[in-house]
Amino acid sequence: MVKDYISINKKAYDILASEYKEKYKNNEGANYFYKILEDFVLKRKKESAIKMLEIGPGTGTLLKIFENHNIKTTAVELSENMATLAKQTSPNSVIINDNILNVKFLNNQFDFILAMAVIHNFPENDLIKLLKKIKLWLKEDGYFILDTTNNKITESGYFEKEDYDTRVERYRRKWKKEDLSEFLSKQGFEIDELVNYKDPTSGKEWLIYALKKTNNML
Ligand SMILES: C[S@@+](CC[C@H](N)C(=O)[O-])C[C@H]1O[C@@H](n2cnc3c(N)ncnc32)[C@H](O)[C@@H]1O
């Protein structure tokens, strides 16, 4: 893991941005998945004025969904091209174009932090740093919601994104469900809900976690 994975990922998502947007326009699998996430948030939403941070919003589809529920949405997106598309899709969100690891927010300010299809872009050491930040930024009764694919074994490396016409390489840490669940609890998160979802369009199995922070670090 000596290569500069952040620059490689930034370049990859800059190249993929327009294809990404087309792919998810009328994508049955993705739409169903957005519905699961919308329900995941709405059933945990206590007050009316709430704040959400989305890490790596891509083209901004989820931000738009939550904007429509009057949620105050902020997002941090590494790729400039993705950030531009997200701004067009969700004009009422604050979009910061930066690496989330370089960004500072005040403590205890978000009711929800979302990282959809994002944690696999980080090696374990940087993911630990990111989770520490998330714990600080999240309110005591807040939720961290993430998803990633379930894999036969946990492994890391530079992989081409297989389901895109443009073949670009980016860093990926592929997690196996049991390893990820144990890792998250070691970092001080408890699982409030875990849903397995097989995307009928891509055939991939996704793990969707709703997490609460705890003071127990194993
Ligand atoms: C697989 S895409 C997922 C996009 C969207 N969340 C979705 O589920 O469709 C991963 C996104 O995370 C962004 N990302 C990756 N590393 C990041 C980082 N260090 N800081 C902020 N965003 C990052 C990428 O640029 C990309 O837009």
The ligand as an SDF file (V2000), in Angstrom:
LIG
                    3D

 27 29  0  0  0  0  0  0  0  0999 V2000
  -18.5000    4.0470   -5.2360 C   0  0  0  0  0  0  0  0  0  0  0  0
  -18.7330    5.7750   -5.1750 S   0  0  0  0  0  0  0  0  0  0  0  0
  -20.2830    5.8410   -4.2920 C   0  0  0  0  0  0  0  0  0  0  0  0
  -21.1090    7.0600   -4.5880 C   0  0  0  0  0  0  0  0  0  0  0  0
  -22.4470    7.1330   -3.8610 C   0  0  0  0  0  0  0  0  0  0  0  0
  -22.2510    7.2380   -2.4200 N   0  0  0  0  0  0  0  0  0  0  0  0
  -23.3090    5.9320   -4.1780 C   0  0  0  0  0  0  0  0  0  0  0  0
  -23.5370    5.1090   -3.2730 O   0  0  0  0  0  0  0  0  0  0  0  0
  -23.7510    5.7940   -5.3170 O   0  0  0  0  0  0  0  0  0  0  0  0
  -17.5660    6.3070   -3.9560 C   0  0  0  0  0  0  0  0  0  0  0  0
  -17.5270    7.8140   -3.8380 C   0  0  0  0  0  0  0  0  0  0  0  0
  -16.7390    8.1500   -2.6870 O   0  0  0  0  0  0  0  0  0  0  0  0
  -15.8730    9.2140   -3.0290 C   0  0  0  0  0  0  0  0  0  0  0  0
  -14.6890    9.1580   -2.1490 N   0  0  0  0  0  0  0  0  0  0  0  0
  -13.7240    8.1990   -2.1460 C   0  0  0  0  0  0  0  0  0  0  0  0
  -12.7690    8.4810   -1.2530 N   0  0  0  0  0  0  0  0  0  0  0  0
  -13.1290    9.6690   -0.6650 C   0  0  0  0  0  0  0  0  0  0  0  0
  -12.5140   10.5090    0.3290 C   0  0  0  0  0  0  0  0  0  0  0  0
  -11.3430   10.1880    0.8640 N   0  0  0  0  0  0  0  0  0  0  0  0
  -13.1490   11.6530    0.6940 N   0  0  0  0  0  0  0  0  0  0  0  0
  -14.3530   11.9840    0.1210 C   0  0  0  0  0  0  0  0  0  0  0  0
  -14.9620   11.2350   -0.8360 N   0  0  0  0  0  0  0  0  0  0  0  0
  -14.3670   10.0870   -1.2280 C   0  0  0  0  0  0  0  0  0  0  0  0
  -15.5430    8.9290   -4.4970 C   0  0  0  0  0  0  0  0  0  0  0  0
  -15.0240   10.0590   -5.1650 O   0  0  0  0  0  0  0  0  0  0  0  0
  -16.8840    8.4660   -5.0360 C   0  0  0  0  0  0  0  0  0  0  0  0
  -17.6880    9.5190   -5.4840 O   0  0  0  0  0  0  0  0  0  0  0  0
  1  2  1  0
  2  3  1  0
  2 10  1  0
  3  4  1  0
  4  5  1  0
  5  6  1  0
  5  7  1  0
  7  8  2  0
  7  9  1  0
 10 11  1  0
 11 12  1  0
 11 26  1  0
 12 13  1  0
 13 14  1  0
 13 24  1  0
 14 15  1  0
 14 23  1  0
 15 16  2  0
 16 17  1  0
 17 18  1  0
 17 23  2  0
 18 19  1  0
 18 20  2  0
 20 21  1  0
 21 22  2  0
 22 23  1  0
 24 25  1  0
 24 26  1  0
 26 27  1  0
M  CHG  2   2   1   9  -1
M  END
$$$$
